[in-house]
Amino acid sequence: EQYWWRVRYPAEGEQAEFSTANELVIPIGRPITVSVTAADVIHSFWIPNFGGKIDMIPGRINRFNFTAERPGIYRGICAEFCGAQHARMAFDVTALEPAEYETWRRTQAQPAPEPAIPFRARGRDLFRSGGCGSCHVVRGTEANGQLGPDLTHVGSRRTIGAGQFPNNVGTLAGWIANVQQIKPGAKMPSYGSLNGEDLRAIAGYLESLK
């Protein structure tokens, strides 16, 4: 989607379906099939370390097969010009040992943890009152928006902004306040009216969702 990646993991056995964003986590030594489509314009899914590109076309599903042989973090990109922020549309592929992958998957399928300290609880309340849940899902809460990335475990991701910045409280706060300056044309509005303490509280809450 312009300009980020929605990633859905289908149900496997007793493990429920869930979604993440801007990262693909896989087990090594197991054949992987990625089914791709697009929500808006044509994109292109490309992980250089694992072979050729595959087009992502609205209304059509294409499939790409590969196997990761060793653990590591690999870079993926959109390889088809898709708009003004095409160059800022990347994703991580994290290849894990099978047991580590299963632990990750079980954790990701769980609802979001409750805030452990009052400052993060304040951030959660600001997230709710600010209407963030109308665009974002946080499973286990009333936030059930479908327009933006699923944030249930956003704090566990390496980057934000589709691979643009390391994921920490400072970059999360900057993104919330200035997304339209950082990534003009993204569908999320900037929230520059929030004061510094409120921004830190919301960012701290999101960073704690691991």
Salt bridges, closest charged atoms under 4 A:
GLU1 OE2 - ARG6 NE 2.75
GLU12 OE2 - ARG105 NH1 3.86
ASP40 OD1 - HIS43 NE2 2.78
ASP92 OD1 - ARG75 NH1 3.90
ASP92 OD2 - ARG158 NH1 2.58
GLU102 OE2 - ARG30 NH2 3.48
GLU114 OE1 - ARG124 NH1 2.93
ASP125 OD1 - ARG124 NE 3.22
ASP125 OD1 - ARG128 NH1 3.80
GLU142 OE2 - ARG128 NE 3.09
ASP150 OD2 - ARG139 NE 3.63
GLU197 OE2 - ARG122 NH1 2.94
ASP198 OD1 - ARG122 NH2 2.41
GLU207 OE2 - LYS210 NZ 2.97
